[in-house]
């Protein structure tokens, strides 16, 4: 995976990264690709999964911050 591809994925919102990850998984499950293409697709899937995890971690932190703020006001 190139640096440009990683930089592109880093700009994806959660839904786009998730949708592309679903497509990657489907393509890998179908098989029929040579080893190099399969590995490249798997690497893209890993990058997409990481992007999704980043979004989810950010959302989790926002919820925790909001709950802490609410508790501090009580």
C-alpha positions as CSV (number, residue, x, y, z in Angstrom):
1,X,0.0,0.0,0.0
2,X,1.4,3.4,-1.0
3,X,1.7,6.4,1.2
4,X,-0.9,8.2,-1.0
5,X,-3.4,5.4,-0.4
6,X,-2.9,5.5,3.3
7,X,-3.3,9.3,3.2
8,X,-6.5,9.0,1.2
9,X,-7.9,6.5,3.7
10,X,-7.0,8.8,6.6
11,X,-9.5,11.3,5.2
12,X,-12.4,8.9,5.1
13,X,-15.3,9.3,7.4
14,X,-16.5,6.3,9.3
15,X,-19.3,5.3,6.9
16,X,-17.1,5.4,3.9
17,X,-14.3,3.4,5.5
18,X,-16.8,0.8,6.8
19,X,-18.5,0.5,3.4
20,X,-15.2,0.0,1.6
21,X,-14.1,-2.5,4.2
22,X,-17.3,-4.5,3.6
23,X,-16.5,-4.5,-0.1
24,X,-12.9,-5.6,0.6
25,X,-14.1,-8.5,2.7
26,X,-16.6,-9.6,0.0
27,X,-13.9,-9.6,-2.6
28,X,-11.5,-11.5,-0.5
29,X,-14.2,-14.1,0.3
30,X,-15.0,-14.6,-3.4
31,X,-11.3,-15.5,-4.0
32,X,-10.0,-16.0,-7.5
33,X,-7.3,-13.4,-7.2
34,X,-3.6,-14.1,-7.4
35,X,-1.6,-13.9,-4.2
36,X,-0.2,-10.4,-4.8
37,X,-3.6,-8.9,-5.5
38,X,-5.1,-10.7,-2.4
39,X,-2.3,-9.3,-0.2
40,X,-2.7,-5.8,-1.5
41,X,-6.5,-6.0,-0.9
42,X,-5.9,-7.4,2.6
43,X,-3.5,-4.5,3.4
44,X,-6.2,-2.0,2.2
45,X,-8.7,-3.8,4.5
46,X,-6.4,-3.5,7.4
47,X,-6.0,0.2,6.8
48,X,-9.7,0.7,6.5
49,X,-10.4,-1.3,9.7
50,X,-7.8,0.9,11.5
51,X,-9.6,4.0,10.3
52,X,-12.9,2.7,11.5
53,X,-11.4,2.0,14.9
54,X,-10.0,5.5,15.1
55,X,-13.5,6.9,14.5
56,X,-15.0,4.6,17.1
57,X,-12.4,5.5,19.7
58,X,-13.0,9.2,19.1
59,X,-16.7,8.7,19.5
60,X,-16.2,6.7,22.7
61,X,-14.0,9.4,24.1
62,X,-16.6,12.1,23.3
63,X,-19.2,10.1,25.2
64,X,-16.9,9.6,28.1
65,X,-16.1,13.3,28.2
66,X,-19.7,14.3,28.0
67,X,-20.6,11.9,30.9
68,X,-17.7,13.2,33.0
69,X,-18.8,16.8,32.3
70,X,-22.4,16.0,33.3
71,X,-21.2,14.3,36.5
72,X,-19.0,17.2,37.4
73,X,-22.0,19.6,37.2
74,X,-24.1,17.5,39.5
